[in-house]
Amino acid sequence: MLNEKFRELFYFGLGSASLAKDVASDFVDEMIRAGKAQQDQRESLLQEMTDKAKASQAEMEKVIREKIETVARELQLVPARDLTALEKRIQAVEAELQALKQEKS
């Protein structure tokens, strides 16, 4: 359930980035039609808007990541890497225990 929400959030970010590029392109084209920008400025204006959108998206992703980490801590969720490390330690202890049992036999 929580994984699905993260996936939805990721796809939302991808979709909004694509939408932002389309909106920026339309906006620049409208500026040119209205005489507020020249055709030769189109690419630089579009690049500037795209760069600003990417910076905003990066900042939004940072805020979202921080919120997710806060919620995970509050829910006392264990990161997968920690769980994997614990599983490996348990397997090592079990192997040692098995070896000790075999020595006694």
Protein Blocks (a to p, Z undefined) as FASTA:
>chain_A
ZZmmmmmmmmmmmmmmmmmmmmmmmmmmmmmmnopacfklmmmmmmmmmmmmmmmmmmmm
mmmmmmmmmmmmmnopacfklmmmmmmmmmmmmmmmmmmmmmmZZ
